[in-house]
Amino acid sequence: MIENYFPIFIVFIVAAGFTFVSLIMTHILGPRITNPVKLMPYESGVDPLAETRIRFSIRFFIIALLFIIFDIEIIFLYPWAVVFKDFLSFGSFIFFEMVIFLAILVFGYVYVWRNGALDWE
């Protein structure tokens, strides 16, 4: 059984070796010329006009995380829809499994909405 995973192990070793060698060689052979102009931040090739670090509201990150979570959960609907006809022989089990999954999604959405995470102030 372990011999089936040997090619994957070889690819992993080659990829790790290539990464390691690339990092070491760029560190050894790379240029070390530093000056204040190269160390200065820039915005699309233009000198910065204001502070380069801007604070974002935590609400932005919360909404982004919620979008990713719900988006990934919705992606699970596609494979279910593709195989739905094939598994109808099991009765309505596959349908009620998805109803439970969608109920959990709706419950999570209502919970987030009621806690005010979607209110943008």
N, C-alpha and C positions, 0 to 999 in steps of 0.2 A: 504494500500500500504506500509506503514512504517513497518508493522509487517513482511514483507518479508525480510527486511534487518536486523532484530533483531539477527539472528544467526551470521551474519557477524560482527555485533557490539560486540557480546559476544566473538568471536574469537579474535577480535582486543583488547578487554579489557584483555583477558587472556594472549595474547602475550606481550602486554605492561606491564602487571603486572609481568610476568615472567622475562622480561628484567630488570625491575626496581629492583625486589627482587635480581636477580643475581648480578647486579652491586653493590647494597648496601652490600650484604653478602660478596662479594669478597673484598670490601673495608674494612669491619669490620674484617673479619677473615683472610685476606691475610697476608703473611709474610712481615715484614718491614726491612729486612736485606739488607743494602746497603754497598758497598765497592767500591773502585776505579776500581777493576777488573770487577765487574758486570756492572758498568756504562760505561766501555770502548766499543766502537764499534768494531765489528769483521766482517771478511769476511770469511764465511764458516768455522768458527772455528779457523782461523789463524789471528794473529795480523795484523792490517792494515799496509801496507808498505808505503802508501802515504796518502795524504789528502782524507778523505772519501766523501767530497762534490765535485762533478765534475760538471762543467757547461756544459749544452748541448746547442747546437745551437737552436735558435727559429725555424729554418726551420724544424727540426725534429718534433716539436710539431705541426706545421702547416700541414705537410704532414700526420701526424697521425690523426689530426682532419678531414682533407679532406678525408682520407680513410674511417673513420667512417661515415661521412656524406654520401658519395657516396655509401658505402656498405649498409647502412640502406635504402637508396632510391632504390637500386637495389633489396632489399628484397621484396619490394612492387610488383615486377614483378611476383613472384611466385604465390601468390593468384590470381592475374589477369589471369595468364595462366591456373590455375586450373578451374576457373569458366567461361572461355572465351566461351566454347561451349554452356553452359547453357544460356548465355545471348545474343546469336546471334539472338534471336527473337526480340530484340530491334533494330535490324538493325546494322548499322556499328558504332553506337554511342560509344560502349565500345572500339572498335578498335581505333577510333580517339581520345578518351580520353587518351589512352596509348601513342598514337603518340605525343600528346601535352606534356604529362609527360616526355617522352624520349627527346623531343625537349628541354624542360627546363633543363634536365640533361646534354645534349650535350652543350647547351649554357653556363651552369655553368662550365663545364669542359674546354671549350675553353677560357672562361674568366679567370679561374685560370691559365691556361697554358700561356696565353698572358701576364698576370701580373708577370710571372716568379716564381710563388709559387712552381712549380715542378722542378725548376732548383736547382741542388744540387752542391754547390760550396765548 
